C-alpha cells in the first residue's frame, strides 16, 4: 500500500513539474516518467488479470512514446537557432 502512495506522489510531483517548466527537453523527460509510472500504478492498485493486460498495453505504448521522445531530443541537438 505504501508503494502505491509513494509512486502516486512522485507522479503528481512530476506532472506539476511538467506543467510548470518552460524547458522543452525537461518537459519531454517528465512526460516519459509519467508514461512509465501510470502502468505501474494500474498494475499495483487493480489486482485483476485484466488490469495486468491493461498495464502491459500501457507500458508498451509508453515505451513507443519514449522512443519518440528520444528521437525528438536527438533532433533538438541538430536544431539551428537564428537570433
C-alpha positions as a LaTeX table, in Angstrom:
\begin{tabular}{lrrr}
\hline
Residue & $x$ (\AA) & $y$ (\AA) & $z$ (\AA) \\
\hline
Unk1 & 0.00 & 0.00 & 0.00 \\
Unk2 & 2.82 & 2.41 & 0.79 \\
Unk3 & 4.42 & 1.75 & $-2.58$ \\
Unk4 & 1.32 & 2.92 & $-4.43$ \\
Unk5 & 1.19 & 6.10 & $-2.35$ \\
Unk6 & 4.86 & 6.88 & $-2.93$ \\
Unk7 & 4.57 & 6.29 & $-6.68$ \\
Unk8 & 1.39 & 8.40 & $-6.80$ \\
Unk9 & 3.10 & 11.29 & $-5.01$ \\
Unk10 & 6.07 & 11.08 & $-7.38$ \\
Unk11 & 3.74 & 11.10 & $-10.40$ \\
Unk12 & 1.81 & 14.11 & $-9.10$ \\
Unk13 & 5.09 & 15.95 & $-8.46$ \\
Unk14 & 6.40 & 15.14 & $-11.94$ \\
Unk15 & 3.08 & 16.14 & $-13.55$ \\
Unk16 & 3.24 & 19.52 & $-11.81$ \\
Unk17 & 6.85 & 19.96 & $-12.90$ \\
Unk18 & 5.84 & 19.14 & $-16.48$ \\
Unk19 & 3.16 & 21.83 & $-16.36$ \\
Unk20 & 5.39 & 24.48 & $-14.81$ \\
Unk21 & 8.63 & 24.05 & $-16.74$ \\
Unk22 & 9.35 & 26.05 & $-19.86$ \\
Unk23 & 12.26 & 23.88 & $-20.98$ \\
Unk24 & 11.11 & 21.56 & $-23.76$ \\
Unk25 & 13.71 & 18.87 & $-23.01$ \\
Unk26 & 12.73 & 18.69 & $-19.35$ \\
Unk27 & 9.04 & 18.61 & $-20.24$ \\
Unk28 & 9.58 & 15.62 & $-22.55$ \\
Unk29 & 11.53 & 13.77 & $-19.89$ \\
Unk30 & 8.82 & 14.42 & $-17.30$ \\
Unk31 & 6.21 & 13.08 & $-19.71$ \\
Unk32 & 8.34 & 10.00 & $-20.15$ \\
Unk33 & 8.35 & 9.40 & $-16.38$ \\
Unk34 & 4.58 & 9.80 & $-16.28$ \\
Unk35 & 4.22 & 7.34 & $-19.15$ \\
Unk36 & 6.10 & 4.66 & $-17.24$ \\
Unk37 & 4.58 & 5.43 & $-13.83$ \\
Unk38 & 0.92 & 5.10 & $-14.80$ \\
Unk39 & 1.08 & 1.40 & $-15.80$ \\
Unk40 & 2.87 & 0.63 & $-12.55$ \\
Unk41 & 0.01 & 2.21 & $-10.61$ \\
Unk42 & $-2.56$ & 0.36 & $-12.71$ \\
Unk43 & $-0.89$ & $-2.97$ & $-12.01$ \\
Unk44 & $-0.43$ & $-2.29$ & $-8.30$ \\
Unk45 & $-3.82$ & $-0.80$ & $-7.47$ \\
Unk46 & $-6.14$ & $-3.02$ & $-9.53$ \\
Unk47 & $-5.21$ & $-6.60$ & $-8.77$ \\
Unk48 & $-7.05$ & $-8.46$ & $-11.52$ \\
Unk49 & $-5.70$ & $-10.28$ & $-14.58$ \\
Unk50 & $-7.30$ & $-7.74$ & $-16.90$ \\
Unk51 & $-5.51$ & $-4.92$ & $-15.06$ \\
Unk52 & $-2.20$ & $-6.57$ & $-15.84$ \\
Unk53 & $-3.19$ & $-6.76$ & $-19.53$ \\
Unk54 & $-4.11$ & $-3.08$ & $-19.50$ \\
Unk55 & $-0.88$ & $-2.22$ & $-17.66$ \\
Unk56 & 1.16 & $-4.23$ & $-20.18$ \\
Unk57 & $-0.52$ & $-2.48$ & $-23.11$ \\
Unk58 & 0.02 & 0.91 & $-21.49$ \\
Unk59 & 3.66 & 0.01 & $-20.83$ \\
Unk60 & 4.20 & $-0.99$ & $-24.46$ \\
Unk61 & 2.64 & 2.26 & $-25.65$ \\
Unk62 & 4.73 & 4.30 & $-23.22$ \\
Unk63 & 7.85 & 2.54 & $-24.50$ \\
Unk64 & 6.93 & 3.58 & $-28.03$ \\
Unk65 & 6.35 & 7.13 & $-26.84$ \\
Unk66 & 9.72 & 7.07 & $-25.04$ \\
Unk67 & 11.35 & 6.21 & $-28.35$ \\
Unk68 & 9.53 & 9.15 & $-29.94$ \\
Unk69 & 10.74 & 11.41 & $-27.14$ \\
Unk70 & 14.32 & 10.20 & $-27.64$ \\
Unk71 & 14.05 & 10.94 & $-31.35$ \\
Unk72 & 12.69 & 14.42 & $-30.60$ \\
Unk73 & 15.54 & 15.10 & $-28.19$ \\
Unk74 & 18.03 & 13.97 & $-30.80$ \\
Unk75 & 16.51 & 16.38 & $-33.34$ \\
Unk76 & 16.72 & 19.24 & $-30.82$ \\
Unk77 & 20.50 & 18.87 & $-30.77$ \\
Unk78 & 20.61 & 19.45 & $-34.52$ \\
Unk79 & 18.28 & 22.45 & $-34.37$ \\
Unk80 & 19.75 & 25.75 & $-35.51$ \\
Unk81 & 18.59 & 28.80 & $-33.59$ \\
Unk82 & 18.57 & 32.07 & $-35.50$ \\
Unk83 & 18.69 & 35.23 & $-33.45$ \\
\hline
\end{tabular}
